[in-house]
Amino acid sequence: MRNSTFQQELFKEKSIIEIEIGCGNGHFISQYAEINRDKYLIGIEFKEKRFIKTSKKINEKNLDNVMLFNSRAETILADIPPLTIDTFHIYFPDPWPKARHRKRRFLRMENISILHRILKPHGKIFFITDFFDYYIQTKVLLLAHRGFSLALNSFPDNVLISIYGNKSMNMNKNIYRLSVEKTD
Ligand SMILES: C[S@@+](CC[C@H](N)C(=O)[O-])C[C@H]1O[C@@H](n2cnc3c(N)ncnc32)[C@H](O)[C@@H]1O
């Protein structure tokens, strides 16, 4: 694992590069990276304690195909060259349920345009939330952007092993999944 050094060289290699935004305590990314050794994973987590827990999981599994950042995703994404990323994983992002806070949601138009810029052609976004309102808002924004189409890609295994995935399942909450593919 390489922390903090952002290697632009990585993007010149012809590998599959995927990003998890808000990887929390690292349950998904550590398992996904272990199963998919052929892929390069970038995990971004804003909260330091969660970032440390993710780092520990990656180190314990001795994974060398993961790079982690303790940062806001927006800061890291700004440095990524266009047309380089295969897939974004965004699972249970902070829902900001109060109407006056919705503009803080990660999946707002400004950030959707950034994801579009750095995705490769046919690149994918996998998004899961247990907030119906966030699901609808994101679907509308992705379609309004016009650079994505709804896709029937099957989600990776274990997307619900995270703390929030488990919590939603234990509370019997509805879980909404959205998968889109970059069209142009
Ligand atoms: C509700 S938690 C979900 C965590 C994990 N994906 C899961 O399913 O358990 C959302 C996570 O995203 C992180 N986060 C929120 N906004 C972020 C941002 N702009 N950049 C990076 N991480 C962010 C939070 O710190 C939090 O750990």
The ligand as a Gaussian input file, in Angstrom:
#p B3LYP/6-31G(d) Opt

LIG

0 1
 C      -22.198000       6.955000       5.863000
 S      -20.486000       6.599000       5.755000
 C      -20.417000       5.132000       4.738000
 C      -19.076000       4.474000       4.802000
 C      -18.948000       3.194000       3.974000
 N      -19.016000       3.477000       2.550000
 C      -19.982000       2.197000       4.393000
 O      -20.778000       1.763000       3.528000
 O      -20.015000       1.840000       5.578000
 C      -19.920000       7.837000       4.592000
 C      -18.420000       7.994000       4.648000
 O      -17.990000       8.894000       3.652000
 C      -17.011000       9.765000       4.202000
 N      -17.069000      11.011000       3.417000
 C      -18.093000      11.888000       3.357000
 N      -17.834000      12.858000       2.491000
 C      -16.605000      12.585000       1.974000
 C      -15.779000      13.224000       1.027000
 N      -16.159000      14.355000       0.436000
 N      -14.589000      12.675000       0.733000
 C      -14.194000      11.516000       1.353000
 N      -14.934000      10.870000       2.253000
 C      -16.120000      11.396000       2.569000
 C      -17.419000       9.940000       5.649000
 O      -16.350000      10.340000       6.455000
 C      -17.944000       8.539000       5.978000
 O      -16.945000       7.706000       6.496000

